[in-house]
Amino acid sequence: MEFLAQKIAIGIGQALFVLLSAPLFTSLMKKVKAHFQCRFGPGLLQGYYDIWKLLKKDAVISEHASWVFKTTPYVVFSATFIAAVIVPSFAVVLPTAGIGDAIIVIYLLGLARFFTAIAGLDTGSSFGGMGSSREMMISSLAEPVTMTGLFVLAAAAGSTDFGGIITKSLVTGHVQPAYLLLFPAFLIIAVAETGRVPVDNPATHLELTMVHEAMILEYTGRHLALIEWAGALKLTLLLTIIANVFFPWGIAESMAWPAVMVGIFAITAKVGLLAIGIAAMESMIAKLRLFRVPELIGGAFVLAMLALIIRTTGIG
Amino acid sequence: MATTMHIRSIKDIVRAIDNKAGEYAGKAGKRPGEALGEALGGALGEVLIDIELSLLPKLALDIVDELHGTLQFIFAVDERSHNNGFSLHHIFGIPSKHCLLHLKSVIPADAPEFPSLALQLPAMNWHERKIADMLGLTPVGHPDPRRLVLHEDWPQGVYPWRDDFDSKQKVPRVKGTYEFHRIEGEGVFEIAVGPVHAGIIEPGHFRFSSVGEKILYLELRLFYKHRGIERFMRGRSLLEGALVAERVSGDETVANSVAYSQAIERIFKVAIPERAQRLRAVFLELERMHCHLADIGGAATDIAFSIGAAKAALLREKVMSLCEMVSGSRFLRGMIAPGGLRRDIDNEVIHRISSFIEIALCDVKELEATTFSRSSVIDRFMKTGVLSTEHALNLGVVGPVARASGIAVDTRTDYPYGFYAMHPLDIITRFDGDVAARVRLKFDEVRQSLGIIEAALGAIKSGAVRTGDFAVSSRGQALGWVEAPRGMTLCWVEIDDEAKIANCRLRTPSFNNWPALPYALHGNIVPDFPLVNKSFNLSYAGNDL
C-alpha cells in the first residue's frame, strides 16, 4: 500500500513539476537574452505572471472561426502536457511511463502541431496560413531527424521506453560516437521545434517573418495562455530529453526521497544550463533566411543518420 | 527672378543656366559651389524658367536625356485669383551644372489638365497623381490614374489645395473601393498586411502577390496620415512655418526646418551668419547619425541579431541624449529659424559635442565589427533586396538608397548650401544595391558625419546666430534644399505682401523612394520584406503631409 501511495505521489509530483517549472525556463531564457543586450530584462517569475494575466482575460474569437479554432488550445495543451509527463525528469522509472514510449511522445507533439497548423488556417487571415505552411515545411524536415535519433537510442537500449533509454545512458556513459553525433542533432531539433533563433524568432513583431507566432496570432486571453504554456512545456520537455539522455547524472534511480530530491535539483540545473546555453547562442547569431532552414535541419539529419549507421553496424 | 528670355528648346535652357552660372562666377571669381556659400545658400542653385505648357514634354525628355537631369519634384499651385490659371512646377536636379532647374508653366483655368510624362519618366508617377488629387488637374495620358493621396472615401470634385476649398469645413465621407492590381495564375495568392501593424509602426498597407514564399508583385497603399500640412502653412508667419516644418516627421525635424528656412532666406536674399551655418550643419549631421544608427539597429532587429540591435540602440541613445543636452529636445526641435538659429549654444556645449566625436568613432567601429563579423548576418544582408542602378535612376531615387545602388547623388555636394559650400565632401557610393550595401553605406556616412561635425566646430567663432529683417517684403518665391538622412528634401515657399506664407510645398525623400521599394523585392521571399523595407528606411509621415 505504502509503495502504491509513493508511486502515486511521484506520478503527481512529476506532472506538477513539469507543469510548474516550464514557465521558469522560458523566463530564464528571456533574462539571459536581456543580459546579452545590456538590459535587466523581466524577472524570472514573469512567465507565471503572463500566464496568470492571460488566464484571467476574456478570449476574443473571430466570427469566422470554427470549432477547430476554439478546441485547438485545449488539444495542444493536453497533448503537450501528457507528452511532458511521460518523459522522465527527476526519476528514471516513473509510474507515468506506462502511458507510452518515445514514439508516443513524438506523435503527441505531432498532434499538437497539426491542430496548431489547422487553427492557423481556420480564421482565414493571411498570416495564419503563411505560418502554418512554414511550420509544416520545417516540421516535415525535423520529424525524420527526431525519429532517426530515437531509433538510435532505442537500438542501443533495446527499448523505445525513455526509462530504458536513460538507464542505458547511465550504465554505458554518454561518451560514445553515436551519442556524440546525436547531441548536436537533438539540439538543432529542439531549437527548430520550439521556434527559436536561428529558425524562428519568438520575440518579433514582424508578422511576415513569423513561423510559430503567425499561426497563433489570432489567439487571445485564456486560449493564448494555454498555447504559451504549452510552448513552454514543449521546450522543457525537449530540453529534459536532451539533459537526461546525454547527461543522465543526478537522476533518481530509486524512489527514495533523498534520491528524488537530488533528482529534482539535478534536472532543474541541467535544463537551466541548457536553456542558458541556447539563449546565449541565440544572442550571438542572426536568424536564418527561411530557405536556409532546410540546410540546417538537413545537417542534423546527416548527423542522426551517421549515428544510426554507427550504431547498427556496431562500430560504436 | 524668372528668366525672361523666350524658351523654345533645350539649347535655350542650357544658355539660361550658363548665363546664371556666369553671373555667380563673375561675382565671386571662384567655382560656383564656393561662390554661393558666400552669397546665398547654394551653388548655382535654383534656376527658374517660364515655359509654355505645350513645350513641357519635349523639354522634360531632353533635360533627362541630354543634361542627365533627374526629376525631383512636381507641384502645382492655384493661381486663378491673380494669374487666371494654375501654375505647374517641375524641378529637375542637374548635378553636372550644380543646378536645380525649375520649369514653371501655366495651366489655364478653363482646361485643368496637363500632359502626363509618367510613361516616359516613371519618377513622375506619384507626383502627377498627387496633383490630380489635391488640385483636380488631370495628367492626360497617365498610365495609372487611380487616387493616390486622397483615398476613395473622399468625395469626387473636392480639391483641398484649391483656393475655394474651405479648410475648416468637415468633408463628408463617401463609399468607394480601391482597385488593387491583380496578379492571376495558378498558386498565386495575396497577402494583405496593414495598415494596422503589430509593434510601433506607422500605417501603411502592403499587398503582396506571391507564389509560395516568392514575391511576384507588391502594391503599396500609403497615405493614411494626411494632415493637410501644406494647406495649413498658408497664412502662417515665417517663424510659425519653421515650427510646422519641424513637426512634419520626427526624425527629419532639422532637415525639414532647414529646407524651409533656406527657402525663406533665398526669397529675402539673406545670408545667415557663419556661426549659424556651422551649427546648422552640426544639427543636420547629428540628425543623420541618429537616423542611420536607428536603421542599422533596425536591420539587426529584423534578422533577430539581438546583440547588434542592442549596441546600435545604445549608440543611438548617446546621440539623442547629446541632442537633448544641446537643444533640450531629443529631436533637436526649436533650434532652426529663418535667418539662422533661434538661439545660440554655449561653448561648453560645443566642447561636449567635440569630445563626443572620438567616443562615437570608437563605438561605430565596434558596432560595425560586431555586425559584419557574423556570417549569419552577412548571409541575410547580401543579395537581399537588390535595387538595380537602372531602376533607381528611372524612379528618381535619392539619398543613401540611391548611393548604395551606385548613383553618386548627394545634395550637399551637388547643390552645396550653408556650411557644405565651404566644406566640400566626397560622395560615398556602393554598387551592390542590396541590404548589405545600404547598411555599410550608413556606417560610412555616420563616420563622414562625425568628420563634418568636427570640421564645422573646429573653426567656429563666436558671433551672431540670427540675422535678417524679413518684415519689408513683396511677393516672392524660392526653393530650399537639404540632404536629409533619407536623401534630398525640397521645400518651395511663396510669400505674400505681408510676409506671410502664401503657399508652401514640401517634398521629403520618402516620396521619391517609396515607389522603388517594390522593385527591390522582385524575386525575394516574403519573410525578407521587413529587412528590405527597413534598409530603405522610408517615412510615412514625411511622405504624406
Interface residues (C-beta under 8 A of the other chain):
Chain A: K33 F36 Q37 C38 R39 S126 F127 M130 R134 V197 P198 N201 A203 T204 H205 L206 E207 L208 T209 E282 S283 M284 I285 A286 K287 L288 R289 L290 F291 R292
Chain B: E190 I191 A192 V193 H197 A198 G199 E213 A300 D302 I303 A304 F305 S306 I307 G308 A309 A310 L314 R374 S376 V377 D379 R380 T384 I525 V526 P527 D528 F529 P530
